[in-house]
Amino acid sequence: MNQMAESPMRNPLTRRLITVPATLALTVTLVVLAPVALPLMVIVDLLRLRPRLPLVRGWIFAIAYGVLECAMLVVVAIMWVVSGFGLALTSGPSRRAHRALQRWWVGRLLALLSSVLGLRFSIEGVEHLTPGPLMVLGRHVSLVDTLFPALALSDSGLSLRYVLKRELEVVPLLDVVGHRLPNYFADRSGTDTEGELAALSRLASDLGQNDSVVIFPEGTRGTEEKRARAVERLGEHHPELVDRAAALRHTMPPRWGGTFALLDAAPEADVVVFAHHGLAGLRGLRAILAALPFRRPVTVELWRIPRCDIPDGHAERREWLFDLWTRLDVWVEEQGASVRSAL
């Protein structure tokens, strides 16, 4: 049986009784220790010849994020009471309020990333986001890149639905708000592929002119080891795609099951790709701390593909998806070459 399904963390109440107090306790601990920890980190940063103080910035960001998370949890608890103790959470006004809260939270989080960690970014091609319905395919190398679609789509007047990995349910605010809005936390274990694809089909089956759904076809943040394993698995069932997958240098081979389920369920939806450069290598805490503060701006570029240009057959659609991901991989390489030549 699926161990995840057997875990008590699969029960929302049990999970939140653990994750919410843990988040509060961690935030309080960071605040209480700050008067001692921050001076010590200043010394460590200076001894390491890091005058821009990455450890200090990381601690301050962790405090600010924790405080924001806790404050938002209070807000969503109040919203639950106002909705009639949860009875009207799926109503139109409640969902609009939660979407507004989601947009506000994304804006504050990006502001923290900018002011504390030095993140700079630009998004080109936002005019391609209207009209809907849209299916958004995003490159995934960092937790930060999941924020760009939320910002751009919300500011373009589109409501968005996310396909998220189930492991993110341990983040309390994502867990609570994510389940109040039409999103889906996918189980990537592969133990019930048919059920997962059916759930994704339901997610996209009623997209309207002002709706979008976001998925990251790579399925995970890539490393050389993960890329090699993905190519090996691909060779077991689709050897004709191995050479193309192995040629990808900056992206993971796209996994098409979820993407195709969404496309089949929303036959009127165009596709928009969120390509970006500047976040590679920021996959873990150590790598992020080593990069702080961010010195180079992140470039985000949007490409829109009309639905009439997307094949209907799954074999032809696989070729189309790999063509698209090859284009993305080449674009990332060109962006990197441009940055290196400017140094």
URDABEL-V923707 format. One record per residue. RES is the residue in one small letter. PHI is phi in degrees with one decimal (none if undefined). PSI is psi in whole degrees, 0 to 359 (999 if undefined). BURIAL is # if it has 16 or more other ideal C-beta (glycine too) atoms within 10 Angstrom, else .. Layout:
res->{RES | RES}
phi->{PHI | PHI}
psi->{PSI | PSI}
burial->{BURIAL | BURIAL}
This chain:
res->{m | n | q | m | a | e | s | p | m | r | n | p | l | t | r | r | l | i | t | v | p | a | t | l | a | l | t | v | t | l | v | v | l | a | p | v | a | l | p | l | m | v | i | v | d | l | l | r | l | r | p | r | l | p | l | v | r | g | w | i | f | a | i | a | y | g | v | l | e | c | a | m | l | v | v | v | a | i | m | w | v | v | s | g | f | g | l | a | l | t | s | g | p | s | r | r | a | h | r | a | l | q | r | w | w | v | g | r | l | l | a | l | l | s | s | v | l | g | l | r | f | s | i | e | g | v | e | h | l | t | p | g | p | l | m | v | l | g | r | h | v | s | l | v | d | t | l | f | p | a | l | a | l | s | d | s | g | l | s | l | r | y | v | l | k | r | e | l | e | v | v | p | l | l | d | v | v | g | h | r | l | p | n | y | f | a | d | r | s | g | t | d | t | e | g | e | l | a | a | l | s | r | l | a | s | d | l | g | q | n | d | s | v | v | i | f | p | e | g | t | r | g | t | e | e | k | r | a | r | a | v | e | r | l | g | e | h | h | p | e | l | v | d | r | a | a | a | l | r | h | t | m | p | p | r | w | g | g | t | f | a | l | l | d | a | a | p | e | a | d | v | v | v | f | a | h | h | g | l | a | g | l | r | g | l | r | a | i | l | a | a | l | p | f | r | r | p | v | t | v | e | l | w | r | i | p | r | c | d | i | p | d | g | h | a | e | r | r | e | w | l | f | d | l | w | t | r | l | d | v | w | v | e | e | q | g | a | s | v | r | s | a | l}
phi->{none | -69.4 | -63.6 | -62.6 | -67.8 | -80.0 | -67.8 | -62.8 | -68.2 | -76.4 | -82.7 | -56.6 | -64.6 | -60.3 | -59.8 | -72.4 | -66.6 | -95.9 | -74.4 | -67.8 | -60.9 | -64.4 | -64.5 | -62.4 | -64.1 | -65.0 | -63.4 | -60.7 | -61.5 | -62.1 | -67.5 | -64.2 | -80.6 | -55.8 | -59.5 | -92.1 | -68.8 | -64.0 | -59.9 | -63.4 | -68.3 | -58.8 | -62.3 | -61.6 | -60.1 | -69.4 | -64.9 | -87.6 | 58.8 | -117.5 | -65.8 | -90.1 | 56.1 | -64.7 | -65.6 | -62.7 | -61.5 | -62.1 | -66.1 | -62.9 | -63.9 | -60.9 | -63.4 | -62.5 | -64.5 | -62.4 | -63.8 | -62.0 | -60.3 | -64.3 | -63.3 | -67.4 | -66.2 | -65.1 | -62.0 | -69.7 | -67.1 | -64.3 | -63.0 | -64.6 | -66.0 | -62.0 | -77.7 | 83.7 | 55.8 | 93.1 | -68.0 | -114.5 | -64.5 | -93.2 | -71.6 | -57.1 | -59.5 | -65.4 | -67.1 | -64.1 | -64.9 | -69.8 | -66.6 | -63.3 | -63.9 | -59.7 | -64.8 | -63.8 | -63.7 | -61.4 | -62.3 | -67.2 | -66.2 | -66.0 | -63.7 | -64.9 | -60.0 | -73.7 | -74.1 | -95.8 | -104.2 | 83.6 | -66.5 | -127.2 | -150.8 | -136.3 | -117.9 | -107.7 | 96.7 | -63.6 | -65.0 | -79.4 | -87.0 | -128.2 | -84.1 | -89.9 | -74.9 | -129.1 | -114.5 | -102.6 | -108.7 | -114.6 | -71.8 | -131.1 | -129.2 | -157.4 | -61.4 | -64.4 | -69.3 | -74.1 | -82.3 | -62.8 | -61.3 | -61.0 | -67.7 | -68.7 | -67.7 | -62.2 | -69.4 | -92.5 | 84.0 | -102.8 | -79.2 | -127.0 | -122.3 | -105.7 | -98.5 | -115.7 | -77.1 | -61.2 | -60.5 | -74.0 | -64.7 | -76.7 | -88.6 | -56.8 | -67.3 | -60.2 | -61.6 | -68.7 | -69.5 | -59.8 | -86.2 | -80.7 | -103.6 | -75.1 | -117.9 | -139.6 | -93.9 | -85.2 | -89.5 | -92.0 | -70.6 | 82.5 | -80.9 | -144.0 | -59.0 | -61.4 | -66.4 | -65.7 | -66.8 | -64.4 | -66.2 | -67.1 | -61.5 | -63.9 | -60.4 | -102.6 | -71.5 | -123.7 | -64.5 | -105.0 | -65.0 | -111.9 | -117.7 | -147.4 | -131.5 | -115.1 | -139.9 | -112.2 | -61.9 | -68.2 | 81.4 | -163.7 | -76.1 | -82.3 | -134.0 | -60.0 | -66.4 | -63.5 | -64.4 | -64.0 | -66.4 | -64.9 | -64.9 | -63.2 | -64.1 | -61.8 | -65.8 | -71.0 | -124.0 | -135.3 | -61.4 | -67.3 | -102.9 | -62.6 | -61.5 | -68.5 | -67.3 | -67.1 | -77.6 | -69.9 | -104.6 | -120.0 | -127.2 | -83.2 | -57.7 | -68.8 | -97.5 | -95.7 | -57.5 | -65.9 | -61.2 | -69.2 | -61.6 | -68.0 | -61.8 | -65.7 | -80.4 | -129.0 | -67.4 | -95.1 | -82.6 | -77.0 | -112.3 | -122.8 | -99.9 | -98.1 | -90.9 | -151.2 | -139.5 | 123.2 | -110.7 | -60.9 | 92.1 | -97.4 | -96.7 | -132.1 | -60.1 | -62.8 | -65.8 | -65.8 | -62.2 | -66.6 | -90.1 | -76.8 | -73.1 | -60.9 | -99.6 | -112.7 | -70.2 | -94.2 | -103.7 | -117.3 | -130.1 | -108.1 | -121.0 | -107.7 | -114.8 | -61.5 | -61.0 | -65.9 | -92.6 | -104.9 | -63.2 | -88.0 | -70.3 | -67.3 | -64.6 | -66.0 | -69.6 | -61.9 | -61.2 | -60.6 | -65.5 | -70.2 | -60.0 | -64.4 | -74.1 | -66.5 | -60.1 | -63.3 | -61.6 | -64.6 | -60.8 | -62.3 | -60.8 | -65.7 | -63.7 | -63.4 | -63.5 | -64.2 | -65.1 | -64.9 | -70.8 | -83.5 | -75.2}
psi->{161 | 118 | 327 | 321 | 329 | 342 | 141 | 341 | 348 | 342 | 120 | 316 | 313 | 315 | 313 | 332 | 341 | 311 | 324 | 308 | 325 | 319 | 316 | 315 | 318 | 318 | 314 | 319 | 316 | 319 | 314 | 321 | 347 | 316 | 333 | 316 | 318 | 314 | 320 | 321 | 326 | 314 | 314 | 315 | 316 | 322 | 331 | 8 | 43 | 76 | 347 | 7 | 62 | 321 | 319 | 314 | 319 | 318 | 316 | 319 | 319 | 319 | 311 | 319 | 317 | 317 | 317 | 316 | 313 | 318 | 319 | 328 | 325 | 317 | 314 | 333 | 319 | 320 | 325 | 319 | 314 | 329 | 12 | 41 | 44 | 352 | 332 | 25 | 333 | 5 | 161 | 309 | 321 | 317 | 323 | 321 | 320 | 324 | 320 | 319 | 319 | 314 | 320 | 317 | 317 | 317 | 317 | 321 | 318 | 325 | 320 | 316 | 324 | 309 | 325 | 318 | 354 | 17 | 130 | 137 | 158 | 144 | 119 | 137 | 21 | 341 | 343 | 357 | 351 | 147 | 169 | 186 | 154 | 148 | 121 | 126 | 122 | 142 | 142 | 109 | 349 | 157 | 333 | 323 | 346 | 345 | 333 | 314 | 320 | 319 | 307 | 317 | 317 | 317 | 343 | 5 | 15 | 135 | 149 | 148 | 130 | 143 | 113 | 155 | 143 | 333 | 337 | 354 | 346 | 350 | 111 | 314 | 318 | 320 | 308 | 304 | 323 | 326 | 343 | 336 | 162 | 79 | 175 | 127 | 106 | 141 | 114 | 9 | 337 | 11 | 341 | 63 | 317 | 317 | 322 | 317 | 324 | 322 | 322 | 323 | 318 | 323 | 323 | 2 | 340 | 33 | 132 | 187 | 341 | 23 | 156 | 156 | 136 | 130 | 150 | 98 | 338 | 335 | 342 | 162 | 127 | 149 | 170 | 320 | 315 | 322 | 317 | 319 | 322 | 320 | 320 | 315 | 322 | 323 | 339 | 332 | 334 | 69 | 338 | 344 | 358 | 313 | 321 | 320 | 319 | 337 | 346 | 128 | 332 | 351 | 159 | 150 | 131 | 141 | 124 | 348 | 305 | 320 | 316 | 324 | 319 | 317 | 317 | 326 | 342 | 73 | 348 | 354 | 131 | 169 | 137 | 131 | 131 | 96 | 143 | 156 | 139 | 355 | 357 | 142 | 351 | 57 | 336 | 169 | 317 | 317 | 321 | 314 | 323 | 333 | 350 | 146 | 155 | 128 | 333 | 141 | 152 | 130 | 126 | 130 | 136 | 135 | 133 | 132 | 116 | 148 | 329 | 344 | 2 | 123 | 156 | 320 | 144 | 323 | 313 | 326 | 326 | 316 | 317 | 316 | 320 | 326 | 316 | 318 | 332 | 318 | 318 | 316 | 317 | 319 | 317 | 317 | 317 | 322 | 318 | 319 | 322 | 318 | 316 | 323 | 337 | 349 | 999}
burial->{. | . | . | . | . | . | . | . | # | . | . | . | . | . | # | # | . | . | # | # | . | . | # | . | . | . | # | . | . | # | . | . | . | . | . | . | . | . | . | . | # | . | . | . | # | . | . | . | . | # | . | . | # | # | # | # | # | # | # | # | # | # | # | # | # | # | . | # | # | # | . | # | # | . | # | # | . | . | # | # | . | . | # | . | . | . | . | . | # | . | . | . | . | # | # | . | # | # | # | . | # | # | # | . | # | # | . | . | # | # | . | # | # | . | . | # | # | # | # | . | # | . | # | . | # | . | . | # | # | . | . | # | # | # | # | # | # | # | # | # | # | # | . | # | # | # | # | # | # | # | # | # | # | # | . | # | . | # | # | # | # | # | # | # | . | # | . | . | # | . | . | # | # | # | # | # | # | # | . | # | # | # | # | # | # | # | # | . | . | . | . | . | . | . | . | # | # | . | # | # | # | . | # | # | . | . | # | . | . | . | # | # | # | # | # | # | # | # | # | . | # | # | . | . | . | # | # | . | . | # | # | . | . | # | . | . | . | # | . | . | # | . | . | # | # | # | . | # | . | # | # | # | # | # | # | # | . | # | # | # | # | # | # | # | # | # | . | . | # | # | # | # | # | # | # | # | # | # | # | # | . | # | # | . | . | . | . | # | . | . | # | # | # | # | . | . | . | # | # | # | # | # | # | . | # | . | . | . | . | # | . | . | . | . | . | . | # | # | . | # | # | # | . | # | # | # | . | # | # | . | # | # | . | . | # | . | . | . | . | . | . | . | .}
